[in-house]
Amino acid sequence: MIVYTPNAATALGGDQAAVAKAGAWVANLNDCFNNSGIQITATLVHVARGTQNFGQNGHADALQAISTDQTIMSLRDTHKADLVNMMIEGAAQPVGTLGLGNLLMTPNGVPTHHTTSVWHSAPSTTFSHEIGHNHGCGHDAGNGSSLFPWARGDYFTGGSTGYRTVMSYQKTGFNTRASVFSSPTVQHKGGTTGSANADNKKCIIQTNPAVEKYR
């Protein structure tokens, strides 16, 4: 389920644009799953307009609101939404902290670690990145935590282009983000997207059975 703030809708050009953006985000998540050989289909069960606005640095407040706002909580129960995202207004140029998500740290799942927040201006892969955190996926090695030591993003070269997987930060020579989760068994543009030490695909496959039982 995706809830958007009033000012995010205004920035996008209206409620219909916000709903369309939500749909595009989930479509990208499914592209990432498909490109990675992950047999999961994400369903956008509901899109709702919220009542509260958050500043560009309001990701943490947005996550708290998802877990405490009675209307949002009721909608989550009604629509049986395993995960809930808050689309907030961000900078016109998406540079900086574009999103935030609860990082799952147990393979058995934590139903209260179901929240993400993403700028309205962020690319769709940012949403997919935060959903990756909800499944225990970490960034590239050395950047933050992950459920398993090997549940990391990675960098690879396809043709003459350096790519980063969904969960990886930018680095010199690898600024282009591919819509794929890292895995030693997955290739993209001719390059292997991960290794035994960088396998977000394996992490998602292990944790999703618990996540999909949240609601």
LUMDO-92532 format. One record per residue (C-alpha): residue number from 1; x, y, z. Coordinates in steps of 0.25 Angstrom, whole numbers, plus 5000, padded with zeros to 4 digits. Layout:
(NUM (X Y Z))
...
***
This chain:
(1 (5000 5000 5000))
(2 (5005 5014 4997))
(3 (5000 5027 5004))
(4 (5004 5040 4998))
(5 (5005 5053 5005))
(6 (4996 5065 5000))
(7 (5009 5073 4996))
(8 (5015 5061 4989))
(9 (5002 5061 4980))
(10 (5003 5076 4978))
(11 (5017 5075 4973))
(12 (5014 5063 4964))
(13 (5002 5071 4958))
(14 (4990 5065 4965))
(15 (4984 5052 4971))
(16 (4984 5045 4958))
(17 (4999 5047 4956))
(18 (5002 5042 4970))
(19 (4994 5029 4968))
(20 (5001 5027 4954))
(21 (5014 5029 4961))
(22 (5011 5019 4972))
(23 (5007 5009 4960))
(24 (5021 5012 4953))
(25 (5028 5009 4966))
(26 (5022 4996 4968))
(27 (5024 4992 4953))
(28 (5038 4995 4955))
(29 (5039 4986 4967))
(30 (5033 4975 4959))
(31 (5043 4978 4948))
(32 (5054 4976 4958))
(33 (5049 4963 4963))
(34 (5047 4958 4949))
(35 (5061 4962 4944))
(36 (5066 4955 4956))
(37 (5059 4942 4954))
(38 (5051 4944 4967))
(39 (5037 4938 4966))
(40 (5030 4948 4973))
(41 (5019 4958 4968))
(42 (5017 4970 4977))
(43 (5002 4975 4977))
(44 (4998 4990 4979))
(45 (4986 4987 4988))
(46 (4983 5001 4991))
(47 (4987 5016 4989))
(48 (4982 5027 4998))
(49 (4984 5041 5000))
(50 (4989 5045 5014))
(51 (4986 5057 5023))
(52 (5000 5060 5028))
(53 (5011 5066 5021))
(54 (5026 5064 5024))
(55 (5038 5072 5020))
(56 (5049 5067 5011))
(57 (5056 5062 5023))
(58 (5044 5056 5029))
(59 (5046 5041 5025))
(60 (5047 5036 5040))
(61 (5034 5044 5043))
(62 (5027 5038 5031))
(63 (5031 5024 5036))
(64 (5026 5027 5050))
(65 (5013 5032 5044))
(66 (5011 5020 5036))
(67 (5011 5012 5049))
(68 (5003 5021 5058))
(69 (4993 5028 5049))
(70 (4980 5021 5052))
(71 (4974 5023 5038))
(72 (4986 5017 5031))
(73 (4987 5006 5041))
(74 (4972 5003 5038))
(75 (4974 5003 5023))
(76 (4986 4994 5024))
(77 (4977 4984 5031))
(78 (4966 4986 5022))
(79 (4974 4984 5009))
(80 (4983 4973 5016))
(81 (4996 4981 5012))
(82 (5008 4974 5016))
(83 (5017 4987 5014))
(84 (5013 5001 5014))
(85 (5020 5013 5007))
(86 (5019 5028 5010))
(87 (5022 5036 4997))
(88 (5026 5050 5002))
(89 (5030 5063 4995))
(90 (5045 5063 4992))
(91 (5054 5073 4984))
(92 (5051 5075 4970))
(93 (5065 5070 4967))
(94 (5066 5056 4974))
(95 (5079 5058 4981))
(96 (5082 5054 4995))
(97 (5074 5044 5004))
(98 (5063 5040 4995))
(99 (5057 5029 5003))
(100 (5057 5021 5016))
(101 (5052 5008 5020))
(102 (5052 4998 5032))
(103 (5063 4988 5030))
(104 (5058 4974 5034))
(105 (5069 4967 5043))
(106 (5062 4954 5045))
(107 (5058 4943 5035))
(108 (5045 4941 5042))
(109 (5040 4955 5039))
(110 (5036 4966 5048))
(111 (5021 4971 5044))
(112 (5024 4985 5050))
(113 (5036 4986 5041))
(114 (5027 4989 5029))
(115 (5030 5003 5026))
(116 (5037 5011 5015))
(117 (5037 5026 5011))
(118 (5042 5031 4998))
(119 (5042 5045 4991))
(120 (5032 5048 4980))
(121 (5043 5052 4971))
(122 (5051 5039 4973))
(123 (5053 5029 4962))
(124 (5045 5016 4963))
(125 (5058 5008 4967))
(126 (5058 5016 4980))
(127 (5045 5010 4984))
(128 (5050 4996 4980))
(129 (5063 4999 4988))
(130 (5055 5002 5001))
(131 (5046 4990 4999))
(132 (5059 4982 4998))
(133 (5062 4987 5012))
(134 (5049 4982 5017))
(135 (5054 4968 5012))
(136 (5067 4969 5020))
(137 (5076 4974 5008))
(138 (5087 4983 5011))
(139 (5095 4992 5002))
(140 (5108 4989 4996))
(141 (5119 4984 5005))
(142 (5124 4994 5016))
(143 (5111 5002 5015))
(144 (5102 4999 5027))
(145 (5096 4986 5032))
(146 (5089 4974 5025))
(147 (5081 4962 5030))
(148 (5092 4953 5026))
(149 (5107 4956 5023))
(150 (5105 4953 5009))
(151 (5092 4960 5006))
(152 (5099 4972 4999))
(153 (5098 4980 4987))
(154 (5109 4979 4976))
(155 (5115 4985 4964))
(156 (5117 4979 4951))
(157 (5121 4983 4936))
(158 (5112 4980 4925))
(159 (5118 4983 4911))
(160 (5126 4996 4914))
(161 (5117 5001 4925))
(162 (5119 5000 4939))
(163 (5106 4997 4947))
(164 (5101 4996 4961))
(165 (5090 4987 4966))
(166 (5078 4992 4973))
(167 (5083 4992 4987))
(168 (5097 4998 4984))
(169 (5101 5013 4985))
(170 (5108 5020 4974))
(171 (5123 5020 4972))
(172 (5133 5024 4962))
(173 (5130 5017 4949))
(174 (5118 5010 4954))
(175 (5107 5021 4955))
(176 (5096 5014 4946))
(177 (5087 5007 4954))
(178 (5081 4994 4948))
(179 (5067 4989 4952))
(180 (5073 4976 4957))
(181 (5076 4970 4971))
(182 (5090 4965 4972))
(183 (5093 4950 4970))
(184 (5104 4941 4965))
(185 (5093 4933 4957))
(186 (5088 4946 4950))
(187 (5094 4953 4938))
(188 (5090 4966 4933))
(189 (5095 4973 4920))
(190 (5105 4961 4920))
(191 (5111 4964 4934))
(192 (5109 4955 4946))
(193 (5102 4964 4956))
(194 (5107 4958 4969))
(195 (5115 4947 4976))
(196 (5115 4938 4988))
(197 (5117 4951 4997))
(198 (5107 4959 4989))
(199 (5094 4952 4988))
(200 (5081 4960 4990))
(201 (5073 4951 4982))
(202 (5076 4939 4992))
(203 (5072 4948 5003))
(204 (5059 4953 4997))
(205 (5055 4938 4994))
(206 (5058 4934 5008))
(207 (5050 4945 5015))
(208 (5038 4948 5006))
(209 (5030 4936 5011))
(210 (5030 4943 5025))
(211 (5028 4957 5019))
(212 (5016 4952 5011))
(213 (5009 4947 5024))
(214 (5009 4961 5031))
(215 (4995 4963 5027))
***
